[in-house]
Amino acid sequence: MKRADGYWGDGTACVHAGSARPVAGQPFLAGPVFAAPYHLGAEDFYGRQGNPTWRALEQAIGALDRGHCTVFPSGMAAIGALCRVLLGAGDVLVLPSDGYFLARRFVREQLAPLGLEVREVPTTGPWTAEVVRGARLVLLETPSNPGLDVCDLPAVAELAHAAGALVAVDNTTATPLGQRPLELGADISVASDTKALAGHSDVVYGHVSTADEDLARRLREERTLSGAIPGPFETWMVHRGLGTLDLRLARQAENAAALVSALRGHPAVTNLRWPGSPEDPAHEVAARQMRRFGGVLSFELPSVAAVERFLAASGLVLPATSFGGLHSTLDRRAQFGDPVPEGLVRFSAGCEDSHDLVTDVLSALATLTG
Ligand SMILES: *Cc1c(COP(=O)(O)O)cnc(C)c1O
C-alpha cells in the first residue's frame, strides 16, 4: 500500500522508481538500450531523439522530484539547456554569487556576451523586489556549494513570481530526497546527478525537472537539436545507483552529524557549517524546507599547509573534488578559484562506519595541533 499522500516512502521509491511492471524472465531493472537507429514504426526511431533507458530514469527521477524530468549528459549540460530554452538577448538573469563556480563562468563567458543582463546575488540575499525586478529567470542554489548557505525558497519564489520571473533551483546538494523545490514554489529543479544521486563517483550526469509539461517538451527538443545527449550506459548506471540513494544519504548524514559534533570547538577548526546542525546559522530555514540533510559539511583549517598535513595523516579521507560518493572526500575550494579562504574545505562524508571516520579525522587533526 502506498501512503496516505499516494506516494511510497523514500526507500521504496528509490528501489522501485522507473522500473516497469514485473515480467516473468525479465530483469528488475531493464538493461541499457544502445540503438542508434531503430526499426521504424514505433515511438523510438533514432538515438538522439529518444531512448527507453532515458525514459525509465526520467520516470524515476520525475517521481522523486514530483515533476517531468529531462535527463542530460552532465549537470552543466542541464543548466546550459535550461538557460538556452528560457533566455534570450535583453533578458535579466539572477544567479547566486556564491554557488557552483562553473555556472557563473558559463553565464559570464557564454550568456552575458549575447546581450543578457546578469545579476549575481548571494544565497542569503538580501532578497528584495529590487534584485529580481524585470528578471526572466531567478536561479537559486540552496544549500549553496561550497558555502552551504540556505535561502528561504517559498519566500524568494513568491518575490520572484511577483516580478514575473521563473524560479529554478540547483538542487544538487540536497537531491530530490533532501528537498523538493517544485513543492516549495520553484518552477524548475536542476541538478548534477554526478554527486549523491548516482553516488558512486563513476558517472557524470544531470537532469531538469519541472511541473510545466510544455517546458519539459521544449527541454527535450533542445536536447535533440543541440545533440548533447546522455549515453544509455551512463543512464543505466545512474538508475542503478539511485536504488540505494535513501540508504547512502542516511549513512552520509549520520557521518556528517558525528563529524560535526567531534569538530565543534576543535582548536584547528573554524567556520564549521552543516545545515543539519541545530547550531548552524542556516538550520532554522533549512529545517523548514528540507526533508533531510545530507553528508556535505564545510570548515576551515588554518592554512593550505594544514590541509595538506591533514590529508597526508588521514587514512580514509581522499582529496577529490565532487561530493556525495561512497568515499569520504575533502576539497580545498580556493584551488579551483572559489572566492573563499585558502584553508576552507568542503568535506563530503561517505558511507564508511561513523566510528572509523571520526577516529581517523580526529587523529589526522591532532597532527595540526601538536
Ligand atoms: C557539480 C555541480 C554542478 C555541475 O555538474 P556536472 O555534472 O559536474 O556538470 C552544478 N551545480 C552544482 C551545485 C554542482 O555541485
The ligand as an SDF file (V2000), in Angstrom:
LIG
                    3D

 15 15  0  0  0  0  0  0  0  0999 V2000
   28.8450   19.5630   -9.7780 C   0  0  0  0  0  0  0  0  0  0  0  0
   27.8070   20.6130   -9.7950 C   0  0  0  0  0  0  0  0  0  0  0  0
   27.2910   21.1140  -10.9990 C   0  0  0  0  0  0  0  0  0  0  0  0
   27.8200   20.6700  -12.3440 C   0  0  0  0  0  0  0  0  0  0  0  0
   27.5030   19.3340  -12.6170 O   0  0  0  0  0  0  0  0  0  0  0  0
   28.3790   18.3950  -13.5720 P   0  0  0  0  0  0  0  0  0  0  0  0
   27.6260   17.0990  -13.5130 O   0  0  0  0  0  0  0  0  0  0  0  0
   29.7560   18.3080  -12.9840 O   0  0  0  0  0  0  0  0  0  0  0  0
   28.3790   19.0120  -14.9230 O   0  0  0  0  0  0  0  0  0  0  0  0
   26.2810   22.0530  -10.9310 C   0  0  0  0  0  0  0  0  0  0  0  0
   25.8180   22.5170   -9.7550 N   0  0  0  0  0  0  0  0  0  0  0  0
   26.3080   22.0690   -8.5820 C   0  0  0  0  0  0  0  0  0  0  0  0
   25.7550   22.6130   -7.3040 C   0  0  0  0  0  0  0  0  0  0  0  0
   27.3140   21.1160   -8.5600 C   0  0  0  0  0  0  0  0  0  0  0  0
   27.8090   20.6880   -7.3950 O   0  0  0  0  0  0  0  0  0  0  0  0
  1  2  1  0
  2  3  1  0
  2 14  2  0
  3  4  1  0
  3 10  2  0
  4  5  1  0
  5  6  1  0
  6  7  2  0
  6  8  1  0
  6  9  1  0
 10 11  1  0
 11 12  2  0
 12 13  1  0
 12 14  1  0
 14 15  1  0
M  END
$$$$
